[in-house]
């Protein structure tokens, strides 16, 4: 199993550009989520999904869109990149949404917005 | 103020020595507490999970303790190795009827030197 994969690993954008961060998992997990990690702050939840076709907002959803058309994939779209979105983005998945289920994290995407 | 505070922010120890990392939380009602290890440039990986009824859990050289009355947890690393160099993140979960509601600490960055 590859686990949770993310692409790209690094990305530089100009303000106003859009892009999609890809996330895929091969563990047949129902629950998937996106986090951002900033210096001096804990990981913060952007969006999550409890199954194909079902998504919901997390703590910091503004400026991001998600969709979940399949169990395996959960892409994160930046609509119009801003310097405040410079961060490291992690995708995670777990068997179910309960916090008792371990979340498996991808390797991260380091995004810089100029 | 973050609901999950970790100390120290960073720590340098000699290889072979022991160390203890602290986590204080105010999240309530409490469901479970998990410790993650995050290597540089990688996603977090779960080390241990404890519910409110457990006060200690071990995973090899890692031992986590929990005092739900004082809302404190610690992670003790025995006979440290160079590979223990990483950030250690405390994650506290709320009791919720359905899905994950987790709060991440900001982490303790540990460096083990020869």
Interface residues (C-beta under 8 A of the other chain):
Chain A: X4 X31 X33 X40 X41 X42 X43 X44 X45 X48 X50 X90 X92 X94 X97 X98 X99 X100 X101 X102 X103 X105 X106 X107 X108
Chain B: X2 X4 X31 X32 X34 X41 X42 X43 X44 X45 X46 X49 X89 X93 X94 X96 X98 X99 X100 X101 X102 X103 X104 X105 X106 X107
